[in-house]
Each structure stands twice: as C-alpha cells, then as structure tokens.
Amino acid sequence: MKTKIAVLVSGGGTNLQALIDAQGETLLSGEIVLVISNNRDAYALERAKKAGIDTAVVLKKECGSQAAFEEKLKELLTAYGIEVIILAGFMTILTENFTACYPKRILNVHPSLIPSFCGEGFYGLRVHQAALDYGVKVTGATVHFVNEIPDGGEIIAQKAVYIEPGDTPETLQRRVMEQAEWILLPQAAETVCAELQKQDPRK
Ligand code: GAR
C-alpha cells in the first residue's frame, strides 16, 4: 500500500506542484490524497483539483481558536488515514498539541539554510529580504521535520543557492525555488516514504 500523504498549503502552491509532478513521474512512491489550505483563495487548491486530489479549507477564524483549528486538521487527517504531512508554504505555526501527534511524520520546506533566517516571523519573501539585508552571499532551502519549535526540527536535506548582484527578494525567491525547493522537497518526501515502507512490510 502506498504511503498516504497530505499537503498543507496557504498560497501559490509551486511546491505542491513539484510534489504532484514527482508523483506523476513516479519519483514519489507515496500518494498525495489530500490538500488542506488555511486560505480559501490559495491557488494551490486549483493545482490540487486539476490533479484530481481532494481538497479542504480550514480557517482558523471559523474554528474560533488555535486548538479548535488543530483539532479540525487532525480530524481530516485521521479520516483520510494520512501517514505523512507535508507543509508546503503553510503560513501558520502549529503548536505541540498538533506536532506531538505526528513525530517525524511532518515535513516542512523553508527558504533559507537553517539556522539562518528562520523561526517565528520568517516566512515567504521576508526570509529573502532578511538574507539580502544581512548581505550573505549564499542562501538556499531546508527540508526538516516539524516539532514544537518553529523551524527547529531535525534537518532532512539542504541545498545552497548563490545570491547574485542586483537580486531582489522576488528574484531570489524564484532562484531558491527553482534551484533548491522544487528539487529538495520531493526528494525528501520520497526519503521519508521509502523509510516508512521499509518499516512496514505490508507496504
Ligand atoms: C516557499 O518559498 C516556501 O519555502 C515558503 O513559502 C513559499 C511558498 O511557495 N515557506 C515558508 O516561508 C515557511 N516558513 P509555494 O506556495 O509556491 O510553494
């Protein structure tokens, strides 16, 4: 049986697309069975629908509290029998109440070389702005397991990307995605799925 994957998104979903493409090219042995967004307008939802993947929208505002939001997520993940959760541009922090339920089963892609430019407040273009402000010459992307510390879980894979003269947060974001994130995330997801398959002989 294939490892059941859920991808959690908030925005454009280019990393989700990289996972969908990897699955199509049989580079991913797990199966993405559910995409959950915390933003109704996320283009990632369209990408999922186009690929025939079930989608759900869970809004923190409608849930009323962080705890209720996380309970709703857990309900959905349980209903779909999800074994691996991938945060692909999911722009909200999950507390220990959630992360402790899935030890080494939640992956996140972060657009810098952790431990630089990470933790609370570092997301999306802000990460690239911070790298440019600091003046580093090399940045990159990191895929890591998610625990209760924002961007603090065990690192699975990293890839370096050079900063070029004249880079803006937007040009740098695009290069980090192209050269690192879209390659690294499907590879790391496959590493985790393959490991789970080894542990479970029924798979
Ligand atoms: C990606 O660059 C991802 O690494 C980043 O947001 C972007 C989402 O793009 N995630 C974070 O900053 C999380 N801290 P996408 O929706 O096109 O995949």
py3Dmol code that shows the C-alpha trace and the ligand (Angstrom):
import py3Dmol

protein = """\
ATOM      1  CA  MET A   1       0.000   0.000   0.000  1.00  0.00           C
ATOM      2  CA  LYS A   2       1.234   3.495  -0.835  1.00  0.00           C
ATOM      3  CA  THR A   3       2.040   5.904   1.988  1.00  0.00           C
ATOM      4  CA  LYS A   4      -0.817   8.392   2.250  1.00  0.00           C
ATOM      5  CA  ILE A   5       0.348  11.999   2.128  1.00  0.00           C
ATOM      6  CA  ALA A   6      -1.471  15.235   2.958  1.00  0.00           C
ATOM      7  CA  VAL A   7      -0.019  18.553   1.799  1.00  0.00           C
ATOM      8  CA  LEU A   8      -0.850  21.705   3.777  1.00  0.00           C
ATOM      9  CA  VAL A   9      -0.719  24.963   1.818  1.00  0.00           C
ATOM     10  CA  SER A  10      -1.566  28.659   2.050  1.00  0.00           C
ATOM     11  CA  GLY A  11      -0.594  30.249  -1.255  1.00  0.00           C
ATOM     12  CA  GLY A  12       0.562  29.678  -4.809  1.00  0.00           C
ATOM     13  CA  GLY A  13       1.436  26.036  -4.331  1.00  0.00           C
ATOM     14  CA  THR A  14       4.513  25.731  -6.544  1.00  0.00           C
ATOM     15  CA  ASN A  15       6.000  23.280  -4.043  1.00  0.00           C
ATOM     16  CA  LEU A  16       2.762  21.305  -4.093  1.00  0.00           C
ATOM     17  CA  GLN A  17       3.098  21.286  -7.896  1.00  0.00           C
ATOM     18  CA  ALA A  18       6.629  19.902  -7.617  1.00  0.00           C
ATOM     19  CA  LEU A  19       5.262  17.083  -5.440  1.00  0.00           C
ATOM     20  CA  ILE A  20       2.394  16.386  -7.863  1.00  0.00           C
ATOM     21  CA  ASP A  21       4.871  16.316 -10.779  1.00  0.00           C
ATOM     22  CA  ALA A  22       7.211  13.981  -8.897  1.00  0.00           C
ATOM     23  CA  GLN A  23       4.286  11.659  -8.239  1.00  0.00           C
ATOM     24  CA  GLY A  24       3.394  11.759 -11.943  1.00  0.00           C
ATOM     25  CA  GLU A  25       6.963  10.852 -12.850  1.00  0.00           C
ATOM     26  CA  THR A  26       6.897   8.016 -10.256  1.00  0.00           C
ATOM     27  CA  LEU A  27       9.672   9.737  -8.310  1.00  0.00           C
ATOM     28  CA  LEU A  28       7.381   9.737  -5.288  1.00  0.00           C
ATOM     29  CA  SER A  29       6.176   6.356  -4.075  1.00  0.00           C
ATOM     30  CA  GLY A  30       3.659   7.849  -1.632  1.00  0.00           C
ATOM     31  CA  GLU A  31       0.305   9.173  -2.805  1.00  0.00           C
ATOM     32  CA  ILE A  32      -0.957  12.697  -2.186  1.00  0.00           C
ATOM     33  CA  VAL A  33      -4.559  12.062  -1.182  1.00  0.00           C
ATOM     34  CA  LEU A  34      -5.487  15.365   0.445  1.00  0.00           C
ATOM     35  CA  VAL A  35      -4.555  19.054   0.191  1.00  0.00           C
ATOM     36  CA  ILE A  36      -5.624  21.325   3.047  1.00  0.00           C
ATOM     37  CA  SER A  37      -5.456  25.112   2.824  1.00  0.00           C
ATOM     38  CA  ASN A  38      -5.923  27.711   5.540  1.00  0.00           C
ATOM     39  CA  ASN A  39      -6.709  30.250   2.833  1.00  0.00           C
ATOM     40  CA  ARG A  40      -9.790  29.927   0.651  1.00  0.00           C
ATOM     41  CA  ASP A  41      -8.138  31.822  -2.234  1.00  0.00           C
ATOM     42  CA  ALA A  42      -4.917  29.795  -2.375  1.00  0.00           C
ATOM     43  CA  TYR A  43      -4.064  28.931  -5.991  1.00  0.00           C
ATOM     44  CA  ALA A  44      -2.641  25.700  -4.599  1.00  0.00           C
ATOM     45  CA  LEU A  45      -6.254  24.489  -4.303  1.00  0.00           C
ATOM     46  CA  GLU A  46      -6.665  24.810  -8.085  1.00  0.00           C
ATOM     47  CA  ARG A  47      -3.471  22.846  -8.657  1.00  0.00           C
ATOM     48  CA  ALA A  48      -4.775  20.060  -6.406  1.00  0.00           C
ATOM     49  CA  LYS A  49      -8.176  19.967  -8.119  1.00  0.00           C
ATOM     50  CA  LYS A  50      -6.519  19.825 -11.551  1.00  0.00           C
ATOM     51  CA  ALA A  51      -4.560  16.804 -10.369  1.00  0.00           C
ATOM     52  CA  GLY A  52      -7.737  15.147  -9.050  1.00  0.00           C
ATOM     53  CA  ILE A  53      -6.712  15.429  -5.392  1.00  0.00           C
ATOM     54  CA  ASP A  54      -9.321  16.034  -2.664  1.00  0.00           C
ATOM     55  CA  THR A  55      -9.122  19.477  -1.076  1.00  0.00           C
ATOM     56  CA  ALA A  56     -10.308  21.025   2.172  1.00  0.00           C
ATOM     57  CA  VAL A  57     -10.241  24.571   3.516  1.00  0.00           C
ATOM     58  CA  VAL A  58      -9.852  25.055   7.268  1.00  0.00           C
ATOM     59  CA  LEU A  59      -9.930  28.639   8.506  1.00  0.00           C
ATOM     60  CA  LYS A  60      -8.612  29.470  11.965  1.00  0.00           C
ATOM     61  CA  LYS A  61     -11.117  32.332  12.201  1.00  0.00           C
ATOM     62  CA  GLU A  62     -14.046  29.985  11.633  1.00  0.00           C
ATOM     63  CA  CYS A  63     -12.684  27.427  14.099  1.00  0.00           C
ATOM     64  CA  GLY A  64     -12.527  30.087  16.827  1.00  0.00           C
ATOM     65  CA  SER A  65      -9.195  29.104  18.397  1.00  0.00           C
ATOM     66  CA  GLN A  66      -5.797  27.584  17.581  1.00  0.00           C
ATOM     67  CA  ALA A  67      -6.800  24.422  19.496  1.00  0.00           C
ATOM     68  CA  ALA A  68     -10.042  24.011  17.531  1.00  0.00           C
ATOM     69  CA  PHE A  69      -8.164  24.701  14.265  1.00  0.00           C
ATOM     70  CA  GLU A  70      -5.646  21.971  15.026  1.00  0.00           C
ATOM     71  CA  GLU A  71      -8.423  19.554  16.109  1.00  0.00           C
ATOM     72  CA  LYS A  72     -10.169  20.107  12.772  1.00  0.00           C
ATOM     73  CA  LEU A  73      -6.922  19.412  10.910  1.00  0.00           C
ATOM     74  CA  LYS A  74      -6.394  16.219  12.929  1.00  0.00           C
ATOM     75  CA  GLU A  75      -9.966  15.077  12.224  1.00  0.00           C
ATOM     76  CA  LEU A  76      -9.421  15.430   8.481  1.00  0.00           C
ATOM     77  CA  LEU A  77      -6.003  13.762   8.562  1.00  0.00           C
ATOM     78  CA  THR A  78      -7.414  10.830  10.526  1.00  0.00           C
ATOM     79  CA  ALA A  79     -10.432  10.486   8.232  1.00  0.00           C
ATOM     80  CA  TYR A  80      -8.069  10.170   5.246  1.00  0.00           C
ATOM     81  CA  GLY A  81      -5.659   7.798   7.026  1.00  0.00           C
ATOM     82  CA  ILE A  82      -2.776  10.230   6.486  1.00  0.00           C
ATOM     83  CA  GLU A  83       0.692   8.959   7.407  1.00  0.00           C
ATOM     84  CA  VAL A  84       2.899  11.814   6.203  1.00  0.00           C
ATOM     85  CA  ILE A  85       2.087  15.528   6.339  1.00  0.00           C
ATOM     86  CA  ILE A  86       3.984  17.975   4.143  1.00  0.00           C
ATOM     87  CA  LEU A  87       3.904  21.695   4.908  1.00  0.00           C
ATOM     88  CA  ALA A  88       4.464  23.346   1.527  1.00  0.00           C
ATOM     89  CA  GLY A  89       4.172  27.083   2.071  1.00  0.00           C
ATOM     90  CA  PHE A  90       1.777  26.608   5.023  1.00  0.00           C
ATOM     91  CA  MET A  91       1.938  30.023   6.661  1.00  0.00           C
ATOM     92  CA  THR A  92       0.769  29.273  10.160  1.00  0.00           C
ATOM     93  CA  ILE A  93       2.587  27.849  13.143  1.00  0.00           C
ATOM     94  CA  LEU A  94       1.393  24.540  14.588  1.00  0.00           C
ATOM     95  CA  THR A  95       1.661  24.004  18.345  1.00  0.00           C
ATOM     96  CA  GLU A  96       2.886  20.987  20.260  1.00  0.00           C
ATOM     97  CA  ASN A  97      -0.741  19.775  20.586  1.00  0.00           C
ATOM     98  CA  PHE A  98      -0.557  19.051  16.879  1.00  0.00           C
ATOM     99  CA  THR A  99       3.101  18.295  16.200  1.00  0.00           C
ATOM    100  CA  ALA A 100       3.414  15.783  19.076  1.00  0.00           C
ATOM    101  CA  CYS A 101       0.751  13.614  17.380  1.00  0.00           C
ATOM    102  CA  TYR A 102       2.972  13.093  14.310  1.00  0.00           C
ATOM    103  CA  PRO A 103       6.602  12.663  15.409  1.00  0.00           C
ATOM    104  CA  LYS A 104       8.901  12.526  12.350  1.00  0.00           C
ATOM    105  CA  ARG A 105       5.817  12.473  10.155  1.00  0.00           C
ATOM    106  CA  ILE A 106       5.576  16.196   9.370  1.00  0.00           C
ATOM    107  CA  LEU A 107       7.967  17.789   6.850  1.00  0.00           C
ATOM    108  CA  ASN A 108       8.392  21.483   6.124  1.00  0.00           C
ATOM    109  CA  VAL A 109      10.237  23.314   3.382  1.00  0.00           C
ATOM    110  CA  HIS A 110      11.880  26.568   4.479  1.00  0.00           C
ATOM    111  CA  PRO A 111      13.507  29.021   2.038  1.00  0.00           C
ATOM    112  CA  SER A 112      16.869  29.506   3.783  1.00  0.00           C
ATOM    113  CA  LEU A 113      19.738  27.476   5.157  1.00  0.00           C
ATOM    114  CA  ILE A 114      18.501  26.835   8.723  1.00  0.00           C
ATOM    115  CA  PRO A 115      19.596  28.032  11.317  1.00  0.00           C
ATOM    116  CA  SER A 116      19.860  31.308   9.353  1.00  0.00           C
ATOM    117  CA  PHE A 117      16.752  33.433   8.762  1.00  0.00           C
ATOM    118  CA  CYS A 118      14.244  31.072  10.353  1.00  0.00           C
ATOM    119  CA  GLY A 119      11.793  30.825  13.239  1.00  0.00           C
ATOM    120  CA  GLU A 120       8.742  32.910  14.023  1.00  0.00           C
ATOM    121  CA  GLY A 121       8.192  35.820  11.622  1.00  0.00           C
ATOM    122  CA  PHE A 122      10.457  34.386   8.907  1.00  0.00           C
ATOM    123  CA  TYR A 123       8.260  33.239   6.062  1.00  0.00           C
ATOM    124  CA  GLY A 124       7.933  33.784   2.324  1.00  0.00           C
ATOM    125  CA  LEU A 125       9.574  36.917   0.916  1.00  0.00           C
ATOM    126  CA  ARG A 126      10.551  38.129   4.417  1.00  0.00           C
ATOM    127  CA  VAL A 127      13.152  35.364   4.569  1.00  0.00           C
ATOM    128  CA  HIS A 128      14.781  36.511   1.322  1.00  0.00           C
ATOM    129  CA  GLN A 129      14.587  40.172   2.361  1.00  0.00           C
ATOM    130  CA  ALA A 130      16.401  39.284   5.599  1.00  0.00           C
ATOM    131  CA  ALA A 131      19.121  37.382   3.708  1.00  0.00           C
ATOM    132  CA  LEU A 132      19.651  40.362   1.356  1.00  0.00           C
ATOM    133  CA  ASP A 133      19.633  42.854   4.264  1.00  0.00           C
ATOM    134  CA  TYR A 134      22.288  40.827   6.069  1.00  0.00           C
ATOM    135  CA  GLY A 135      24.396  40.630   2.949  1.00  0.00           C
ATOM    136  CA  VAL A 136      25.008  36.878   2.898  1.00  0.00           C
ATOM    137  CA  LYS A 137      26.423  35.589  -0.380  1.00  0.00           C
ATOM    138  CA  VAL A 138      24.889  32.116  -0.153  1.00  0.00           C
ATOM    139  CA  THR A 139      21.388  31.125   0.911  1.00  0.00           C
ATOM    140  CA  GLY A 140      19.273  28.113  -0.006  1.00  0.00           C
ATOM    141  CA  ALA A 141      16.482  25.880   1.225  1.00  0.00           C
ATOM    142  CA  THR A 142      15.993  23.370   4.005  1.00  0.00           C
ATOM    143  CA  VAL A 143      13.570  20.489   4.407  1.00  0.00           C
ATOM    144  CA  HIS A 144      13.165  19.452   8.026  1.00  0.00           C
ATOM    145  CA  PHE A 145      10.902  17.506  10.329  1.00  0.00           C
ATOM    146  CA  VAL A 146       8.453  19.659  12.234  1.00  0.00           C
ATOM    147  CA  ASN A 147       8.372  19.714  16.012  1.00  0.00           C
ATOM    148  CA  GLU A 148       7.127  22.262  18.556  1.00  0.00           C
ATOM    149  CA  ILE A 149       9.979  24.706  17.829  1.00  0.00           C
ATOM    150  CA  PRO A 150       9.296  26.821  14.712  1.00  0.00           C
ATOM    151  CA  ASP A 151      11.814  25.646  12.055  1.00  0.00           C
ATOM    152  CA  GLY A 152      13.612  23.758  14.851  1.00  0.00           C
ATOM    153  CA  GLY A 153      13.078  20.099  13.907  1.00  0.00           C
ATOM    154  CA  GLU A 154      15.711  17.693  12.603  1.00  0.00           C
ATOM    155  CA  ILE A 155      17.099  18.666   9.194  1.00  0.00           C
ATOM    156  CA  ILE A 156      16.472  16.149   6.386  1.00  0.00           C
ATOM    157  CA  ALA A 157      18.082  17.965   3.444  1.00  0.00           C
ATOM    158  CA  GLN A 158      19.596  21.305   2.461  1.00  0.00           C
ATOM    159  CA  LYS A 159      20.746  22.901  -0.771  1.00  0.00           C
ATOM    160  CA  ALA A 160      22.763  26.087  -1.211  1.00  0.00           C
ATOM    161  CA  VAL A 161      21.926  28.800  -3.753  1.00  0.00           C
ATOM    162  CA  TYR A 162      24.159  31.773  -4.631  1.00  0.00           C
ATOM    163  CA  ILE A 163      22.929  35.319  -4.267  1.00  0.00           C
ATOM    164  CA  GLU A 164      23.586  37.395  -7.382  1.00  0.00           C
ATOM    165  CA  PRO A 165      24.282  41.127  -7.716  1.00  0.00           C
ATOM    166  CA  GLY A 166      21.044  43.077  -8.066  1.00  0.00           C
ATOM    167  CA  ASP A 167      18.890  40.361  -6.504  1.00  0.00           C
ATOM    168  CA  THR A 168      15.539  41.461  -5.089  1.00  0.00           C
ATOM    169  CA  PRO A 169      13.533  39.328  -2.647  1.00  0.00           C
ATOM    170  CA  GLU A 170      11.414  38.249  -5.633  1.00  0.00           C
ATOM    171  CA  THR A 171      14.303  37.198  -7.915  1.00  0.00           C
ATOM    172  CA  LEU A 172      16.000  35.433  -5.034  1.00  0.00           C
ATOM    173  CA  GLN A 173      12.802  33.626  -4.038  1.00  0.00           C
ATOM    174  CA  ARG A 174      12.382  32.364  -7.586  1.00  0.00           C
ATOM    175  CA  ARG A 175      16.001  31.127  -7.816  1.00  0.00           C
ATOM    176  CA  VAL A 176      15.802  29.391  -4.424  1.00  0.00           C
ATOM    177  CA  MET A 177      12.596  27.680  -5.522  1.00  0.00           C
ATOM    178  CA  GLU A 178      13.967  26.607  -8.921  1.00  0.00           C
ATOM    179  CA  GLN A 179      17.412  25.530  -7.767  1.00  0.00           C
ATOM    180  CA  ALA A 180      16.559  24.119  -4.362  1.00  0.00           C
ATOM    181  CA  GLU A 181      12.976  23.813  -3.068  1.00  0.00           C
ATOM    182  CA  TRP A 182      11.296  22.122  -6.041  1.00  0.00           C
ATOM    183  CA  ILE A 183      14.102  19.537  -6.192  1.00  0.00           C
ATOM    184  CA  LEU A 184      14.699  19.045  -2.489  1.00  0.00           C
ATOM    185  CA  LEU A 185      11.112  18.709  -1.263  1.00  0.00           C
ATOM    186  CA  PRO A 186      10.052  15.763  -3.484  1.00  0.00           C
ATOM    187  CA  GLN A 187      13.397  14.042  -2.773  1.00  0.00           C
ATOM    188  CA  ALA A 188      12.996  14.447   0.986  1.00  0.00           C
ATOM    189  CA  ALA A 189       9.365  13.321   0.821  1.00  0.00           C
ATOM    190  CA  GLU A 190      10.495  10.205  -1.031  1.00  0.00           C
ATOM    191  CA  THR A 191      13.228   9.517   1.534  1.00  0.00           C
ATOM    192  CA  VAL A 192      10.608   9.594   4.308  1.00  0.00           C
ATOM    193  CA  CYS A 193       8.086   7.461   2.356  1.00  0.00           C
ATOM    194  CA  ALA A 194      10.768   4.882   1.480  1.00  0.00           C
ATOM    195  CA  GLU A 195      11.805   4.674   5.126  1.00  0.00           C
ATOM    196  CA  LEU A 196       8.195   4.097   6.228  1.00  0.00           C
ATOM    197  CA  GLN A 197       7.808   1.423   3.579  1.00  0.00           C
ATOM    198  CA  LYS A 198      10.882  -0.362   4.906  1.00  0.00           C
ATOM    199  CA  GLN A 199       9.402  -0.295   8.417  1.00  0.00           C
ATOM    200  CA  ASP A 200       6.013  -1.685   7.308  1.00  0.00           C
ATOM    201  CA  PRO A 201       6.263  -4.935   5.346  1.00  0.00           C
ATOM    202  CA  ARG A 202       2.594  -4.660   4.218  1.00  0.00           C
ATOM    203  CA  LYS A 203       3.500  -1.653   2.089  1.00  0.00           C
TER     204      LYS A 203
END
"""
ligand_1 = """\
18
GAR
C 8.109 28.772 -0.417
O 9.235 29.538 -0.750
C 8.296 28.111 0.927
O 9.604 27.684 1.164
C 7.941 29.239 1.853
O 6.846 29.878 1.231
C 6.906 29.681 -0.181
C 5.614 29.033 -0.641
O 5.538 28.979 -2.034
N 7.625 28.762 3.157
C 7.914 29.435 4.265
O 8.411 30.530 4.268
C 7.559 28.725 5.553
N 8.273 29.292 6.657
P 4.547 27.982 -2.782
O 3.136 28.224 -2.204
O 4.620 28.419 -4.216
O 5.017 26.584 -2.569
"""
view = py3Dmol.view(width=600, height=400)
view.addModel(protein, "pdb")
view.setStyle({"model": 0}, {"cartoon": {"style": "trace"}})
view.addModel(ligand_1, "xyz")
view.setStyle({"model": 1}, {"stick": {}})
view.zoomTo()
view.show()
